[in-house]
């Protein structure tokens, strides 16, 4: 996969005919991308620059899906603008390429651990109403086995959450379906999970809803019944929600662009080691262009 990333970088540098300045983050903190207004007489589908943009985003999405959880959020955001990319979207893609120039090598390490029947764990998070155009929230999740990431996801929620707790609850309900699937898969492979899978969540109200929602809380009565799958999963003993500090929420990088200290905490926590840059970073993130 490292060779694949290098080939994409080479193709991009040949396209822009410029050198890349290494960046420490794949996206500027709190960057908001909005839809570009199409120029009259210009069809995005026939725009050669748009085709190049879609090609680069597609290639990076492949990497983000299988290996590079560190660029999952950024690729997800860029993918939402492939139909009509404008200067801000190209700038965000360029920033991502400069990050990959800094970290072209990225290896996930899977180690054998003790067979305790509780090797599976996860982190679920959400950034409430972060989409400035739709006011929909972004869900982020990472599932680990023996402390190493095996599944991750960054996606815009399908409905509008009325509170941060509701957005978090939607994220937890989403990951509960993946937990059920992974527990079944691991059981068939001889790694049956004997205890409930721990999902780390940083919202107290969300945890309370997961444990006590049915029959109950006024603030949660309006939530679509499909989102209450989390409560059912907990009730059946497949999953348990555990409070984690926001500063220790490893899925945070799946929901938004974060500042460098939080980024380093998340990547180190998920990889079990700090990322080592290939080249020195020339400017501080959040300050440079």
C-alpha positions in Angstrom: 0.0 0.0 0.0 3.0 2.3 0.6 3.9 1.9 -3.1 0.4 2.7 -4.1 0.4 6.0 -2.0 3.8 6.9 -3.5 2.4 6.4 -7.1 -0.6 8.6 -6.3 1.7 11.3 -5.0 3.9 11.1 -8.1 0.9 11.4 -10.3 -0.4 14.4 -8.4 3.0 16.1 -8.5 3.2 15.6 -12.2 -0.2 17.1 -12.5 0.4 20.2 -10.5 4.1 20.6 -11.4 4.9 21.9 -8.0 6.7 20.6 -4.9 4.7 19.6 -1.9 5.4 21.1 1.6 5.0 18.4 4.2 2.0 18.9 6.6 1.4 17.4 10.0 -2.4 17.1 9.6 -4.5 15.7 6.7 -6.9 18.6 7.0 -6.8 22.1 8.6 -8.6 22.1 12.0 -12.3 22.9 11.8 -12.2 23.3 8.0 -15.8 23.6 6.6 -16.2 22.7 2.9 -19.4 24.0 1.2 -20.9 23.3 -2.2 -19.4 25.3 -5.1 -21.8 27.2 -7.2 -21.5 26.0 -10.8 -20.4 28.6 -13.3 -23.0 29.3 -16.1 -22.4 27.2 -19.1 -20.0 24.9 -17.3 -21.0 21.3 -16.9 -19.1 19.7 -14.0 -19.3 16.2 -15.6 -17.4 17.5 -18.6 -14.9 19.6 -16.7 -11.4 18.1 -17.2 -10.2 19.5 -13.9 -13.2 18.0 -12.2 -12.4 14.6 -13.7 -8.9 14.8 -12.3 -10.2 15.8 -8.9 -12.6 12.8 -8.9 -9.8 10.5 -9.9 -7.5 11.6 -7.1 -10.2 11.4 -4.5 -11.3 7.9 -5.7 -7.7 6.6 -5.4 -7.3 8.1 -1.9 -10.7 6.7 -0.8 -9.4 3.2 -1.7 -6.4 3.7 0.7 -8.6 5.2 3.4 -11.0 2.3 3.3 -8.4 -0.5 3.6 -5.4 0.9 5.5 -5.3 4.7 6.2 -7.9 5.4 8.9 -5.9 8.7 9.4 -7.3 10.1 6.1 -10.8 8.6 6.4 -12.5 11.8 7.5 -10.8 14.0 4.9 -11.6 11.7 2.1 -15.2 11.4 3.2 -15.5 15.2 3.1 -13.8 15.5 -0.3 -16.0 12.8 -1.8 -19.1 14.9 -1.0 -17.8 17.5 -3.5 -16.5 15.5 -6.5 -19.5 16.5 -8.7 -18.4 20.2 -8.8 -15.1 20.9 -7.0 -14.0 24.5 -6.6 -10.8 26.2 -5.3 -11.5 25.4 -1.6 -11.9 21.7 -2.4 -8.7 21.6 -4.5 -6.9 23.4 -1.6 -8.2 20.7 0.8 -7.0 18.0 -1.6 -3.6 19.6 -1.9 -3.3 19.8 1.9 -4.1 16.1 2.1 -1.5 15.3 -0.5 1.1 17.3 1.5 0.1 15.3 4.5 0.7 12.1 2.6 4.0 13.5 1.4 4.9 13.8 5.1 3.5 10.3 6.0 3.7 8.1 2.9 4.3 5.0 5.0 1.6 3.7 7.3 1.5 0.2 8.7 -1.1 -1.4 10.9 0.4 -4.0 13.2 -1.6 -6.9 14.4 -0.2 -8.9 17.3 -1.4 -12.0 19.0 -2.9 -11.4 22.4 -4.2 -13.5 25.2 -7.4 -15.4 24.5 -9.7 -13.8 27.0 -12.9 -13.6 25.0 -12.9 -9.8 25.2 -10.5 -8.8 22.5 -13.0 -6.7 20.6 -13.5 -3.1 21.5 -14.6 0.2 19.8 -14.8 3.9 20.0 -17.8 5.9 18.7 -18.1 9.7 18.4 -20.1 12.4 16.6 -19.7 16.0 15.7 -23.1 17.7 16.1 -24.6 19.7 13.2 -21.1 20.1 11.7 -22.4 20.3 8.1 -23.1 24.0 7.6 -25.4 23.4 4.6 -27.5 20.5 5.9 -26.9 20.8 9.6 -26.4 17.1 9.7 -23.8 15.6 12.1 -20.8 13.5 11.3 -20.4 10.0 12.8 -17.0 8.5 13.5 -16.2 5.0 14.7 -13.2 2.7 15.1 -13.4 -1.0 16.0 -10.3 -2.7 17.4 -9.2 -6.3 17.9 -6.4 -6.8 20.5 -5.9 -3.0 20.4 -5.4 -2.7 16.7 -7.9 -1.1 14.3 -9.8 -3.5 12.0 -12.7 -1.3 11.0 -13.3 2.4 10.8 -15.9 4.8 9.3 -16.5 8.5 8.9 -19.9 9.4 7.4 -22.6 12.1 7.5 -25.7 11.0 9.4 -28.8 10.5 7.3 -31.1 12.6 9.6 -30.7 15.8 11.6 -30.0 15.4 15.3 -31.6 17.9 17.6 -28.8 17.7 20.2 -25.3 16.6 20.6 -26.5 13.6 22.7 -28.8 12.5 19.9 -26.0 12.7 17.4 -23.8 10.6 19.6 -26.6 8.1 20.2 -27.1 7.8 16.4 -23.3 7.1 16.1 -23.5 4.4 18.8 -26.6 2.8 17.2 -24.7 2.7 13.9 -21.6 1.0 15.4 -23.8 -1.5 17.4 -24.7 -3.1 14.0 -21.0 -3.5 13.2 -20.4 -4.9 16.7 -23.0 -7.6 16.1 -21.5 -8.5 12.8 -17.9 -8.6 14.1 -18.9 -10.7 17.1 -20.6 -13.2 14.8 -17.6 -13.3 12.4 -15.1 -13.8 15.2 -17.2 -16.6 16.7 -17.1 -18.4 13.4 -13.3 -18.0 13.3 -12.9 -19.4 16.8 -12.5 -16.1 18.7 -15.9 -16.0 20.4 -16.4 -12.9 22.5 -17.4 -14.1 25.9 -18.1 -10.7 27.4 -20.0 -7.7 26.1 -17.9 -5.6 23.7 -16.9 -2.2 25.2 -17.7 0.8 23.2 -16.0 4.0 24.4 -18.3 7.0 24.3 -17.7 10.5 25.7 -21.3 11.7 26.1 -23.0 10.9 29.4 -26.6 11.5 28.1 -25.9 9.1 25.2 -24.7 6.4 27.6 -27.8 6.9 29.8 -30.1 6.6 26.8 -28.4 3.4 25.7 -28.9 1.9 29.1 -32.4 3.2 29.9 -34.0 4.6 26.8 -37.1 2.4 26.3 -40.1 3.6 28.3 -38.4 6.7 29.2 -36.5 9.9 28.7 -38.5 12.8 27.4 -35.6 14.2 25.4 -35.3 10.9 23.5 -38.9 10.0 22.7 -38.7 11.6 19.2 -35.7 9.6 18.0 -36.5 7.2 15.2 -37.0 3.7 16.6 -34.3 2.4 14.3 -31.8 4.4 16.2 -32.7 2.5 19.4 -30.9 -0.6 18.1 -28.1 0.4 20.5 -30.3 0.0 23.5 -31.4 -3.5 22.2 -27.8 -4.5 21.7 -26.8 -3.5 25.2 -29.9 -5.2 26.7 -29.0 -8.4 24.9 -25.5 -8.3 26.4 -23.6 -7.8 23.2 -22.3 -4.3 24.0 -21.6 -2.1 26.9 -21.0 1.7 26.8 -18.1 3.0 28.8 -17.5 6.7 29.5 -14.3 8.1 28.1 -12.9 11.6 28.4 -13.3 13.7 25.3 -9.5 14.2 25.3 -9.1 10.4 25.1 -11.8 9.8 22.5 -9.8 8.0 19.7 -12.6 8.3 17.2 -12.4 12.1 17.4 -10.3 12.2 14.2 -13.2 10.5 12.3 -15.6 13.3 12.9 -13.7 16.6 12.2 -10.3 18.2 11.6 -8.6 18.4 15.0 -5.6 20.3 16.3 -2.2 18.7 16.4 -2.1 17.6 20.1 -5.4 15.8 19.7 -4.3 14.3 16.4 -1.2 12.9 17.9 -3.1 11.4 20.9 -5.6 9.7 18.6 -3.1 8.3 16.1 -0.7 7.1 18.8 -3.6 5.5 20.7 -4.9 3.6 17.6 -1.5 2.6 16.2 0.2 1.9 19.6 3.1 4.1 18.5 3.6 7.7 17.2 3.6 8.5 13.5 7.1 9.2 12.2 7.2 11.8 9.5 9.3 11.2 6.3 10.2 14.8 6.1 10.3 17.8 8.5 7.2 19.9 8.7 7.8 23.4 7.6 5.0 25.2 9.3 2.6 24.8 12.3 -0.9 23.5 11.5 -3.7 25.9 11.8 -1.3 28.8 11.1 0.0 28.0 7.6 -2.1 28.1 4.4 
